[in-house]
């Protein structure tokens, strides 16, 4: 929900008047399949006055680290401000390699609290908070993530119930208290936690969600709104994880939806309706066998993720302009090559008669969002 009445008034009113046009035109916007920009170099991702820009910081699925792909993370730049969605392994390093400025960091959104989505989260404030110049940020950054599930932890000595984002952040600050304590003793540092404003996101009570019913069919609800962007969310099914979210970012000049980790659900289709870009996780079941995983784990992965063959249908039903496949599982090119991924995506799009743009996610790939309305494109 809005943090204050000021967040939902003023210049944001002009932005909202354009949102209908964004949604109405997205379905009609089509460009060739599987054409994309090369991976970005370390140049500025966007600047004030340009349209929104999406950068895939990391595209690998799952906790096991790879040399060839970084952990799942994305950055959306709007009006020179950067919003990060998920903080997988290497997110901080990739953020800088993408040419993004730490002082531009305006928000962090966590889709769910699995390790591969949060492992680099507290690294942002711990490494960059209070640092001088472009190396850090000095203004508080808003963080939005799942609230507590309300279930007992099975980890010895862990808090009960399992922490949500607010409590997880507090505990991280305590766990890493030595470094800022030493710095502050020498008058050269601050407490990183003072530069985070953390918000637990819980679904509306009327949805009737619970750990036993994690993602009932629902309408999107507002998480945050300011002069840059309106962020809405829906619950998504991801095994025992609760709550797990997909997020939609609507701006004056385009809209982006991030599926998070999910099995197929009408909630994502509803959230993504008419969006310019849908960033969706992708699973190639045929690649799992080569990993030598126990059958029980393979069955779990199949039940909690989205087969790449479903992506064309999801994109077509949502009427999005561009589909970007990320959180690739398996992410190792030695197991599933990029050529195989592209073939699978192309086949999925053709079967569903999806005429929009289809991109295979690559680390540091940059995706422009929206169109130049002054030229009617």
CORKATA-V914444 format. One record per backbone hydrogen bond with DSSP energy under -1.0 kcal/mol. CO is the residue of the C=O (numbers start at 1). NH is the residue of the N-H. E is the energy in kcal/mol with one decimal. If there is no record, write none. Layout:
<<CO	NH	E> <CO	NH	E>>
//
This chain:
<<6	9	-1.1> <9	12	-1.5> <10	13	-1.8> <11	15	-1.2> <12	16	-2.2> <13	17	-1.3> <15	18	-1.2> <18	22	-2.1> <19	23	-2.4> <20	24	-2.5> <21	25	-1.9> <22	26	-1.3> <26	29	-1.3> <41	43	-2.4> <47	50	-1.9> <52	369	-2.0> <53	77	-2.9> <54	367	-3.5> <55	75	-2.6> <56	364	-3.6> <58	73	-1.7> <59	328	-2.6> <70	60	-2.5> <72	88	-2.1> <73	57	-1.4> <73	58	-2.0> <74	85	-2.8> <75	55	-2.9> <76	83	-2.6> <77	53	-1.8> <78	81	-2.2> <81	78	-3.0> <82	106	-3.3> <82	107	-1.3> <83	76	-2.9> <84	109	-3.0> <85	74	-1.7> <87	120	-2.9> <88	91	-2.0> <89	71	-2.2> <90	94	-2.9> <91	95	-2.4> <92	96	-1.7> <93	97	-2.4> <94	98	-2.0> <95	100	-1.9> <96	99	-1.8> <101	104	-1.0> <102	105	-1.8> <104	82	-2.9> <106	142	-1.1> <107	84	-2.7> <108	144	-2.8> <109	86	-2.9> <111	245	-2.5> <114	117	-2.0> <115	119	-1.9> <117	87	-3.1> <118	121	-1.9> <121	124	-1.3> <122	126	-2.2> <123	127	-2.3> <124	128	-2.1> <125	129	-1.7> <128	131	-1.6> <128	137	-1.4> <132	135	-1.4> <133	136	-1.2> <137	130	-3.3> <141	197	-2.6> <142	108	-2.2> <143	199	-2.7> <144	110	-2.7> <145	201	-3.1> <146	165	-2.3> <151	162	-2.9> <155	158	-2.0> <164	168	-2.6> <165	169	-2.2> <166	170	-1.9> <167	171	-2.5> <168	172	-2.1> <169	173	-2.2> <170	174	-1.6> <171	175	-2.7> <172	176	-2.1> <174	177	-1.5> <177	181	-1.9> <178	182	-2.6> <179	183	-2.5> <180	184	-3.2> <181	185	-2.2> <182	186	-1.2> <183	188	-2.5> <184	187	-1.4> <191	194	-1.8> <192	195	-2.0> <193	196	-1.4> <195	141	-2.3> <197	143	-2.9> <199	145	-1.9> <201	147	-2.2> <204	207	-1.7> <205	208	-1.5> <213	210	-1.6> <221	233	-2.2> <224	231	-3.4> <229	226	-2.4> <230	250	-2.6> <231	223	-3.1> <231	224	-1.6> <232	248	-2.7> <233	221	-2.1> <234	246	-2.1> <237	263	-2.1> <238	241	-1.7> <244	236	-2.3> <246	234	-1.7> <247	258	-3.1> <248	232	-2.1> <249	256	-2.3> <250	230	-2.2> <254	251	-2.4> <255	277	-1.9> <256	249	-3.3> <257	279	-3.4> <258	247	-1.8> <265	269	-1.1> <266	270	-2.5> <267	271	-2.3> <268	272	-2.5> <272	275	-2.7> <275	321	-1.7> <276	322	-1.7> <277	257	-2.3> <278	324	-3.0> <279	259	-2.6> <280	326	-2.3> <282	329	-1.8> <283	308	-3.0> <284	287	-1.8> <285	288	-1.3> <288	291	-1.8> <289	292	-1.2> <294	298	-2.2> <295	299	-2.7> <296	300	-1.8> <297	301	-2.6> <298	302	-2.5> <299	303	-1.7> <300	304	-1.2> <306	283	-2.0> <307	310	-2.4> <308	311	-1.3> <310	314	-2.2> <311	315	-2.7> <312	316	-2.5> <313	317	-2.8> <314	318	-1.9> <315	319	-1.2> <315	320	-1.6> <318	274	-2.8> <321	357	-2.2> <322	278	-2.7> <323	359	-2.9> <324	280	-2.7> <325	361	-2.7> <326	282	-1.3> <328	61	-1.6> <329	284	-3.2> <332	335	-2.0> <332	336	-2.5> <337	341	-2.4> <338	342	-2.7> <339	343	-2.1> <340	344	-2.7> <341	345	-2.5> <342	346	-2.7> <343	347	-2.7> <344	348	-2.2> <345	349	-2.5> <346	350	-2.4> <347	351	-2.5> <348	352	-1.5> <349	354	-2.7> <350	353	-1.1> <357	323	-3.2> <359	325	-2.7> <362	365	-2.3> <364	40	-3.6> <365	56	-2.6> <367	54	-2.4> <371	373	-1.1> <372	375	-1.1> <372	377	-2.0>>
//
